[in-house]
Amino acid sequence: MQPDRAARLAGALVRDGGTCIWCGRAFTGLVRPTTEHLVPRVKGGPSWAENEVAACGRCNGARGHAGPVDWLAECRRRGWEPDEERLARVLGSLAAAIARRGGQRRARPYLDAQLRRLRRRGLAA
């Protein structure tokens, strides 16, 4: 059984630190963390800890269903400092979790495409 959303968010903060993956702002009383699915639920992304990172509410809401690599480019265009290494690490961890657990027929091709695009940028293993 998976931990609840609050526990997954707390785990992401411990794993990744206290900053938004997309804009780099530190989480404070004014900037609250939210659970961000890297592979969106509408694209078949699971609510697993491996698919979730902490993002501020502004970035989470603005991203919508945009792909992580597309949103990464948009963040750069806006002058923000996204954590590209964290993105590559978490997407790689999700790919390993899917390989271990199986399933996720809809998420796998989407994730593979995102990882290929990151590799072209020189970011993914």
Secondary structure in CASP SS format (residue, H / E / C, confidence):
PFRMAT SS
TARGET T0000
AUTHOR 0000-0000-0000
METHOD secondary structure of the structure
MODEL  1
M C 1.00
Q C 1.00
P C 1.00
D C 1.00
R H 1.00
A H 1.00
A H 1.00
R H 1.00
L H 1.00
A H 1.00
G H 1.00
A H 1.00
L H 1.00
V H 1.00
R H 1.00
D H 1.00
G C 1.00
G C 1.00
T E 1.00
C C 1.00
I C 1.00
W C 1.00
C C 1.00
G C 1.00
R C 1.00
A E 1.00
F C 1.00
T C 1.00
G C 1.00
L C 1.00
V C 1.00
R C 1.00
P E 1.00
T E 1.00
T E 1.00
E E 1.00
H E 1.00
L C 1.00
V C 1.00
P C 1.00
R H 1.00
V H 1.00
K H 1.00
G C 1.00
G C 1.00
P C 1.00
S C 1.00
W C 1.00
A H 1.00
E H 1.00
N H 1.00
E E 1.00
V E 1.00
A E 1.00
A E 1.00
C E 1.00
G H 1.00
R H 1.00
C H 1.00
N H 1.00
G H 1.00
A H 1.00
R H 1.00
G C 1.00
H C 1.00
A C 1.00
G C 1.00
P H 1.00
V H 1.00
D H 1.00
W H 1.00
L H 1.00
A H 1.00
E H 1.00
C H 1.00
R H 1.00
R H 1.00
R C 1.00
G C 1.00
W C 1.00
E C 1.00
P C 1.00
D C 1.00
E H 1.00
E H 1.00
R H 1.00
L H 1.00
A H 1.00
R H 1.00
V H 1.00
L H 1.00
G H 1.00
S H 1.00
L H 1.00
A H 1.00
A H 1.00
A H 1.00
I H 1.00
A H 1.00
R H 1.00
R H 1.00
G C 1.00
G C 1.00
Q C 1.00
R C 1.00
R C 1.00
A H 1.00
R H 1.00
P H 1.00
Y H 1.00
L H 1.00
D H 1.00
A H 1.00
Q H 1.00
L H 1.00
R H 1.00
R H 1.00
L H 1.00
R H 1.00
R H 1.00
R C 1.00
G C 1.00
L C 1.00
A C 1.00
A C 1.00
END
